[in-house]
Amino acid sequence: MTDPRDRPGWSPAPESRVTLEHLLSVVGPGALELDTAPGGLAVPVGGVTVLDEQDPGIRPGELVLAIGVTAGSARAVDVVRRAGAARAAGVVFGPERPGGAAGALRAAAGETGTAVLFRTWYRWDELVVVLRAGLAAAGVVPLPAARGPALGDLDGLADAVAALVGGSVTIEDTESRVLAYSSTEENVDELRRLTILGRRVPPWRVAAMREAGFFRALWTADDVLHRRAQGEDPERLVCAVRAGGELLGSVWVASVGGRPLSPNASEALRAASREAAAHLLHHRTRGADSRLVEDAARALLDERGSAEVLAARAALPAREPCAVLAVGTSAGAAEEVPSDASSRLYGLLTLHCAALGHRIVVVPAGGRALVLVSALEQDPDRAREQVTKLGTSLTARLSATTGVPVRAGLGEVVPALAAAAESRRTAEQALRALARTGRERSVARVEDVADTIGVLQVLEALRDLRLPPGTSVARLAEADAEHGGGRLVESLRAYLDHFGDVSAAARSLSVHPNSLRYRLGRITAVSGLDLGSPDARLLAQLQLRLAHPERGAGPGR
């Protein structure tokens, strides 16, 4: 491959002060998902380019958009190697993950130190605009007086600007929806009150400004627009917010209580609008933080996501021990629970875990909840003890709060987030076994309920097995059906589950032992089952379990 620096007319791009880490923090995880960055996140990003097979030169520091290149293909590996040789910042592929070919792609990235990223729901043309706007916004020096607000904290930014200009501030998107406003609310004018209450500029006001050509002037102006006070309508300043040619919104300032704005209000607003670009872009792409964190955690636990992405979104340590707890009500592992009960369970889990001081992510999972607990002790025994204490405390508190038994399967402690899916598997196995046994126990690990898990695995393996017609249990079920829901099958199950102990089985059925003895005689007569044969008893019990795999052996087991 020809080095791009050898091409005629090539000149090195100026060294960028925007790093990959800074760019990703500005555009937010809603635009790109980082898969691997073997060269670290401090690499400079100087531009965005679309891969062109007719002109394959790649410049140092560029973020290469590999449009049309399947991430799991040999071509993708070649693109990563070429990008690494050119000292590119990274390569972005489409949203489809490489599956089994991920190892080859990451190996190529590791050899060349090139970051590999994946596009999310943005179209390629939208992503180009977002990334170029992000680069422009990331290069803006923050206002000295506004260093407090974290990236994306629009309310904090509004308060900081209000302090600089001596008035009230609203930050709006291009559709005149209010994204944030300052807390300076005394003696505000009626229009501002209506705008804040409705979270958007009133439609009649928008129509009037559009008819007057105000928005055309605002979106084409490069400076602050000023409107003098008119009657009860106070003095106002407004400035468009843009980055890389992309319009993102506007910042509005209004005087309060008849007081004039500060003498340098226009200059302060001009600087604030430049800084606001990074905040607005981050807000636009990030969306709902909780949903993005949940999506990243779900992907990781499903073995299709990236530990680095989850670590970045949820601020979790990627390389410290972690574990998964599978939490559900007494029926949650076998059947769906009402959605309102599920929502309450998830909310309580998050609340109680936070109160106990654990760094967790809660992921709903079909009527259950998966609790990913990170930053555990490095010592394996102490980490297991932490998980046990958390599970015990959670089940006790949630059972008391909800009024229904809550159980938790404790996953094995794994050394890093990347192995969280394995912990999830063991946690769900333990929870399913707990739900089956019907015991008073509320928490367990795989080792505590290994026999029950083994039975469940045997039943799963036999699920599609076609048994010969006319088995004893089949004949018994037919007899029950003929008599409109007889109790012979239920009585046989109780008898076998209690190892032939008639008294214990009768108690579980709430019948007299003599009644059960009579039923056993009927069972033998109707089905031909030889209760003295170990093989017949084994087959009967397996067939009964296969017919109702969710039903356990009961408390007497």
C-alpha positions in Angstrom: 0.0 0.0 0.0 1.3 3.5 -0.9 1.9 5.7 2.1 -0.3 8.8 1.7 2.6 10.9 2.7 4.3 9.9 -0.6 1.4 11.1 -2.7 1.8 14.3 -4.7 0.4 17.4 -3.1 0.1 15.8 0.3 0.7 17.9 3.3 0.4 16.8 6.9 -2.7 17.9 8.8 -2.1 20.3 11.6 -1.8 18.5 15.0 -5.2 18.3 16.5 -5.8 19.1 20.2 -9.0 17.1 20.1 -8.5 13.5 21.3 -10.6 10.5 20.5 -11.7 10.5 24.2 -12.8 14.1 24.0 -14.7 13.6 20.7 -16.5 10.6 22.0 -17.4 12.5 25.2 -18.9 15.3 23.1 -20.9 13.3 20.6 -21.9 10.9 23.3 -22.4 7.1 23.1 -25.6 7.6 21.1 -23.5 8.2 17.9 -20.7 5.7 18.2 -19.9 2.6 20.2 -16.2 1.9 20.9 -15.2 -1.7 20.5 -11.5 -1.5 21.1 -8.8 1.1 21.4 -5.5 -0.6 21.8 -3.6 2.7 21.3 -5.6 4.4 24.0 -8.1 7.2 23.8 -5.6 10.0 23.9 -4.9 9.7 20.1 -5.6 13.0 18.3 -8.5 13.3 15.8 -8.0 15.8 13.1 -10.8 15.0 10.8 -13.5 12.6 9.4 -13.2 10.9 6.1 -15.1 8.4 4.1 -13.2 5.4 2.8 -12.7 5.7 -0.9 -11.5 2.6 -2.7 -10.6 4.6 -5.8 -8.4 6.9 -3.7 -7.4 4.8 -0.7 -5.1 7.3 0.9 -5.7 7.9 4.6 -4.2 10.8 6.5 -2.9 10.6 10.0 -5.4 11.5 12.7 -8.4 10.9 10.5 -11.5 8.9 11.7 -12.2 6.6 8.7 -15.8 5.8 8.0 -15.7 2.3 6.3 -19.0 2.6 4.5 -20.0 -0.6 2.7 -17.3 -2.7 4.5 -18.7 -5.6 6.5 -17.0 -5.7 9.9 -16.7 -9.5 9.8 -15.0 -9.6 6.4 -11.3 -10.0 5.4 -11.7 -6.6 3.7 -12.4 -5.0 7.1 -9.2 -6.5 8.6 -7.3 -5.0 5.6 -8.9 -1.6 6.1 -7.9 -1.6 9.8 -4.3 -2.5 8.9 -4.1 0.2 6.3 -5.6 2.8 8.7 -3.0 1.8 11.3 -0.2 2.1 8.8 -1.4 5.6 8.0 -1.6 6.5 11.7 -5.4 7.1 11.5 -7.3 7.7 14.7 -9.7 4.8 14.1 -12.1 3.0 11.8 -15.9 3.2 12.0 -18.0 0.3 10.7 -21.7 -0.1 10.4 -23.9 -1.3 13.3 -23.6 -5.0 12.4 -21.1 -6.7 14.7 -18.5 -9.1 13.3 -19.7 -12.1 15.3 -17.2 -15.0 15.1 -14.8 -12.8 13.1 -14.4 -10.3 15.9 -11.1 -11.9 17.0 -9.4 -11.3 13.7 -10.6 -7.7 13.6 -9.4 -7.0 17.1 -6.1 -8.7 16.4 -5.5 -6.4 13.5 -6.4 -3.4 15.6 -4.0 -4.6 18.3 -1.2 -5.0 15.8 -1.6 -1.5 14.5 -2.9 0.3 17.6 -6.0 1.5 15.7 -9.3 2.0 17.4 -12.4 0.2 16.1 -15.8 1.7 16.5 -19.4 1.0 15.3 -22.1 3.3 14.1 -25.4 3.2 16.1 -28.8 4.3 14.8 -27.5 7.3 12.8 -27.4 7.1 9.0 -23.9 7.5 7.5 -24.7 11.0 6.2 -26.0 12.0 9.7 -23.0 10.6 11.4 -20.6 12.7 9.2 -22.5 15.8 10.2 -22.5 14.8 13.9 -18.8 14.0 14.0 -17.7 17.1 12.2 -19.8 19.2 14.5 -18.4 17.3 17.4 -14.8 18.1 16.3 -15.7 21.7 16.0 -17.4 21.8 19.3 -14.7 19.8 21.1 -12.1 22.4 20.0 -13.8 25.3 21.8 -12.1 26.6 24.9 -14.6 26.7 27.8 -15.6 30.0 29.4 -13.5 30.7 32.5 -16.7 31.5 34.5 -18.5 28.4 33.3 -16.1 25.6 34.0 -18.5 24.1 36.6 -21.2 22.5 34.4 -20.3 18.9 33.3 -20.6 18.1 29.7 -24.3 17.8 28.9 -25.5 19.7 32.0 -27.6 22.2 30.2 -29.3 23.5 33.4 -25.9 24.2 34.9 -24.8 26.0 31.7 -27.9 28.1 31.7 -27.2 29.2 35.3 -23.6 30.0 34.5 -24.6 32.1 31.5 -27.3 33.9 33.6 -24.6 34.9 36.2 -22.5 36.3 33.4 -25.2 38.3 31.6 -27.3 39.4 34.6 -30.5 38.1 33.2 -32.6 34.9 32.8 -31.6 32.3 30.2 -33.3 29.6 28.2 -31.6 27.1 25.9 -33.7 25.9 23.1 -33.4 23.5 20.2 -34.1 24.4 16.6 -37.8 23.6 17.1 -38.1 26.2 19.9 -38.4 23.5 22.6 -36.9 24.4 25.9 -34.0 22.2 26.8 -32.9 24.1 29.9 -33.5 27.3 31.8 -31.8 29.3 34.5 -33.0 29.3 38.1 -33.4 33.1 38.1 -37.1 33.2 38.2 -38.2 36.2 40.2 -40.4 38.8 38.3 -40.1 36.9 35.0 -42.2 38.2 32.1 -45.4 36.4 31.0 -43.8 35.0 27.8 -40.9 33.4 29.6 -43.4 32.0 32.2 -45.5 30.4 29.5 -42.4 29.1 27.7 -41.0 27.4 30.7 -44.3 25.9 31.8 -45.0 24.5 28.4 -41.3 23.5 27.8 -41.5 25.3 24.4 -42.2 28.7 23.0 -46.0 29.2 22.6 -47.1 28.3 19.1 -48.6 31.8 18.5 -45.3 33.4 19.3 -43.4 30.9 17.0 -45.8 31.7 14.2 -45.4 35.4 14.6 -41.5 35.2 14.7 -41.6 33.0 11.6 -43.8 35.4 9.7 -41.6 38.3 10.6 -38.6 36.5 9.3 -36.9 36.3 12.7 -35.8 32.7 12.4 -34.3 33.2 9.0 -32.3 36.1 10.5 -31.3 34.1 13.5 -30.2 30.9 11.7 -28.1 32.9 9.1 -26.6 35.4 11.6 -23.1 34.9 12.9 -23.6 37.2 15.9 -25.9 38.1 18.8 -29.3 39.5 17.9 -30.6 42.3 20.2 -34.2 43.3 20.8 -35.0 46.4 22.8 -37.6 46.3 25.6 -41.1 47.1 24.3 -43.8 47.8 27.0 -43.9 44.8 29.3 -41.7 42.8 26.9 -38.2 43.0 28.4 -34.9 43.5 26.6 -33.7 40.2 24.9 -30.6 38.8 23.4 -30.4 35.6 21.3 -27.6 33.8 19.6 -27.7 30.7 17.4 -25.6 27.7 18.5 -23.8 25.9 15.7 -20.9 23.6 15.2 -19.1 22.7 12.0 -21.9 24.3 10.0 -24.6 22.3 11.9 -27.4 24.3 13.6 -28.0 22.9 17.1 -30.2 25.4 18.8 -30.1 28.9 20.4 -29.5 30.6 23.7 -31.9 33.3 24.8 -31.3 36.0 27.4 -34.0 38.3 28.9 -33.6 41.1 31.5 -35.4 40.5 34.8 -37.4 42.9 37.0 -36.6 45.9 34.8 -32.9 45.7 35.5 -30.6 46.2 32.5 -28.4 43.4 31.3 -24.7 43.6 32.1 -22.6 45.9 29.8 -20.8 42.9 28.3 -23.9 40.7 28.0 -23.5 40.4 24.2 -19.9 39.4 24.4 -20.6 36.8 27.2 -23.5 35.4 25.2 -21.4 35.1 22.0 -18.8 33.1 24.0 -21.4 31.0 25.7 -23.1 30.0 22.4 -19.7 28.6 21.3 -19.4 26.6 24.4 -23.0 25.5 24.3 -22.3 23.6 21.1 -20.6 20.8 22.8 -23.3 20.6 25.5 -26.1 20.6 22.9 -24.4 18.0 20.7 -23.8 15.8 23.6 -27.5 16.2 24.7 -28.7 15.4 21.2 -26.7 12.2 20.7 -26.8 10.9 24.2 -30.5 10.8 24.6 -31.7 9.1 27.7 -28.7 8.1 29.7 -30.4 5.4 31.6 -31.7 3.7 28.5 -28.2 3.8 26.9 -26.6 2.3 30.0 -29.3 -0.4 30.1 -28.8 -1.2 26.4 -25.1 -1.5 26.8 -25.4 -3.8 29.9 -28.0 -5.9 28.1 -25.7 -6.3 25.1 -22.8 -7.3 27.3 -24.8 -9.8 29.2 -26.1 -11.3 25.9 -22.5 -11.7 24.8 -22.9 -9.3 21.9 -21.7 -6.1 23.5 -18.5 -4.4 24.7 -17.2 -4.1 28.2 -15.5 -0.8 27.3 -18.8 0.7 26.0 -20.6 -0.2 29.2 -17.7 1.0 31.4 -17.8 4.4 29.6 -21.5 4.8 29.7 -22.0 3.8 33.3 -18.7 4.9 34.7 -17.9 1.4 35.9 -14.4 -0.1 36.2 -13.8 -2.5 33.3 -11.0 -4.5 34.8 -12.2 -5.1 38.4 -14.1 -8.1 39.7 -17.9 -8.1 39.2 -20.9 -10.4 39.5 -24.5 -10.7 38.3 -27.5 -11.4 40.6 -30.7 -12.7 39.0 -33.6 -11.4 41.1 -37.2 -12.3 40.8 -40.4 -13.0 42.8 -41.4 -16.6 43.7 -43.1 -16.9 40.3 -40.7 -14.7 38.3 -38.4 -17.4 37.1 -41.1 -19.5 35.6 -43.7 -17.0 34.3 -44.2 -13.4 33.6 -45.2 -11.1 36.4 -47.3 -8.0 35.8 -45.5 -5.1 34.2 -46.3 -2.7 37.0 -44.9 -5.2 39.5 -41.8 -5.6 37.4 -41.2 -1.8 37.1 -41.6 -1.5 40.9 -39.1 -4.3 41.4 -36.5 -2.7 39.1 -36.9 0.7 40.8 -36.6 -0.8 44.3 -33.5 -2.8 43.3 -31.8 0.4 42.0 -32.8 2.3 45.1 -31.7 -0.4 47.6 -28.4 -1.1 45.8 -27.5 2.6 45.8 -28.4 2.8 49.5 -26.0 -0.1 50.2 -23.2 1.7 48.4 -22.8 -0.6 45.4 -22.1 0.4 41.8 -24.7 -1.5 39.9 -26.7 -1.6 36.6 -30.2 -3.1 36.7 -31.4 -4.8 33.5 -35.0 -6.0 33.1 -35.1 -9.6 31.8 -38.6 -11.0 31.3 -40.2 -10.5 34.7 -36.9 -10.8 36.4 -34.0 -8.3 36.9 -30.3 -8.8 36.3 -28.2 -6.8 38.7 -24.6 -6.3 37.5 -22.5 -5.4 40.5 -19.0 -4.0 39.8 -16.0 -2.8 41.7 -15.9 -5.8 44.1 -13.0 -6.8 46.3 -9.9 -8.1 44.6 -9.8 -11.1 47.0 -12.1 -13.8 45.6 -13.4 -14.9 49.0 -14.2 -11.4 50.1 -15.8 -10.6 46.8 -18.1 -13.7 47.2 -19.0 -12.6 50.7 -19.9 -9.1 49.3 -22.2 -10.7 46.7 -23.8 -13.0 49.4 -24.5 -10.1 51.7 -25.9 -8.0 48.9 -28.2 -10.8 47.8 -29.4 -11.6 51.3 -30.0 -7.9 52.1 -31.8 -7.3 48.8 -34.2 -10.2 49.1 -35.1 -9.4 52.7 -35.7 -5.7 52.0 -37.6 -6.3 48.8 -39.7 -9.1 50.3 -40.7 -6.8 53.2 -41.4 -3.9 50.9 -43.4 -5.7 48.2 -45.1 -8.3 50.4 -44.1 -11.2 48.1 -41.2 -13.6 48.4 -38.2 -12.3 46.4 -35.3 -14.6 45.5 -31.9 -14.1 44.1 -29.5 -16.3 42.2 -26.0 -15.3 42.9 -23.7 -15.5 39.9 -20.0 -16.4 40.3 -17.5 -13.6 40.7 -15.6 -12.9 37.5 -12.4 -10.9 37.2 -13.6 -8.2 34.8 -16.7 -6.8 33.0 -15.9 -8.7 29.9 -16.8 -12.0 31.6 -20.1 -10.8 33.0 -22.1 -13.0 30.7 -20.7 -16.1 32.4 -21.7 -14.8 35.8 -25.2 -14.0 34.4 -25.5 -17.6 33.2 -24.8 -19.1 36.7 -27.0 -16.5 38.4 -30.0 -17.4 36.2 -29.4 -21.2 36.7 -29.4 -20.6 40.5 -32.6 -18.5 40.4 -34.5 -21.0 38.3 -33.5 -23.8 40.7 -34.6 -21.7 43.7 -38.0 -21.2 42.0 -38.4 -24.9 41.4 -37.4 -26.3 44.8 -40.2 -24.4 46.7 -37.9 -24.1 49.7 -37.7 -21.2 52.2 -34.2 -20.4 50.9 -34.1 -17.0 49.3 -30.5 -16.9 47.9 -28.3 -19.5 46.4 -25.3 -20.1 44.1 -25.0 -22.9 41.6 -23.2 -25.1 44.0 -26.0 -24.8 46.6 -28.7 -26.1 44.2 -26.5 -28.2 41.8 -28.8 -31.3 42.0 -31.9 -29.3 41.0 -29.9 -27.6 38.2 -28.8 -31.1 37.0 -32.5 -32.3 36.9 -33.5 -29.2 34.9 -30.7 -29.8 32.4 -31.8 -33.4 32.0 -35.3 -32.4 31.4 -34.2 -29.8 28.9 -32.2 -32.4 27.0 -35.2 -34.7 26.9 -37.8 -32.0 26.0 -38.0 -33.0 22.3 -37.8 -36.8 22.9 -40.7 -38.7 21.5 -41.8 -41.4 23.9 -43.8 -44.5 22.7 -47.6 -44.1 23.0 -49.4 -45.9 25.8 -46.9 -45.3 28.6 -48.4 -45.6 32.1 -48.5 -41.8 32.6 -50.1 -41.3 29.2 -52.9 -43.8 30.1 -53.3 -42.2 33.5 -53.7 -38.7 31.9 -56.3 -40.0 29.6 -58.3 -41.5 32.5 -58.1 -38.1 34.3 -59.4 -36.3 31.2 -62.3 -38.7 30.8 -63.4 -38.1 34.3 -63.3 -34.3 33.9 -60.1 -33.4 35.7 -59.4 -36.4 37.9 -56.7 -36.3 40.6 -54.8 -39.5 39.7 -51.8 -37.8 37.9 -51.5 -35.3 40.8 -51.6 -38.1 43.4 -49.0 -40.1 41.5 -46.7 -37.0 41.4 -47.0 -36.4 45.1 -46.4 -40.1 45.9 -43.2 -40.2 43.8 -41.9 -36.8 45.0 -42.2 -38.0 48.6 -40.4 -41.3 47.9 -43.4 -43.5 48.5 -44.2 -41.9 52.0 -48.0 -42.1 51.9 -48.4 -40.0 55.0 -46.2 -37.1 53.7 -47.7 -37.3 50.2 -51.2 -37.2 51.7 -50.4 -34.1 53.8 -49.1 -32.3 50.7 -52.4 -33.1 48.9 -54.5 -32.3 52.0 -56.2 -35.7 51.9 -56.4 -38.6 54.4 -53.7 -41.3 53.9 -56.4 -43.9 53.3 -57.8 -41.7 50.4 -54.4 -41.7 48.8 -54.0 -45.4 49.2 -57.3 -45.8 47.4 -56.1 -43.6 44.6 -52.8 -45.5 44.3 -54.9 -48.7 43.8 -56.8 -46.9 41.1 -53.5 -45.7 39.5 -52.2 -49.2 39.2 -55.5 -50.6 37.9 -56.0 -47.8 35.3 -52.4 -47.4 34.0 -50.8 -50.7 34.7 -47.9 -48.9 36.4 -45.8 -51.2 38.5 -44.8 -49.0 41.5 -42.4 -51.7 42.6 -40.3 -51.3 39.4 -37.4 -48.7 39.6 -37.5 -48.3 35.8 -41.2 -47.7 35.8 -41.0 -45.2 38.6 -38.1 -43.3 37.0 -39.9 -43.1 33.6 -43.1 -42.0 35.3 -41.3 -39.2 37.3 -39.4 -38.0 34.2 -42.6 -37.9 32.1 -44.5 -36.0 34.9 -41.7 -33.5 35.1 -41.6 -33.1 31.3 -45.3 -32.4 31.3 -44.9 -29.6 33.9 -41.2 -28.6 34.1 -42.0 -25.5 36.1 -43.4 -27.5 39.0 -40.9 -28.5 41.6 -40.9 -31.3 44.2 -42.4 -29.1 46.9 -41.1 -28.4 50.4 -40.8 -32.0 51.4 -38.1 -32.7 48.9 
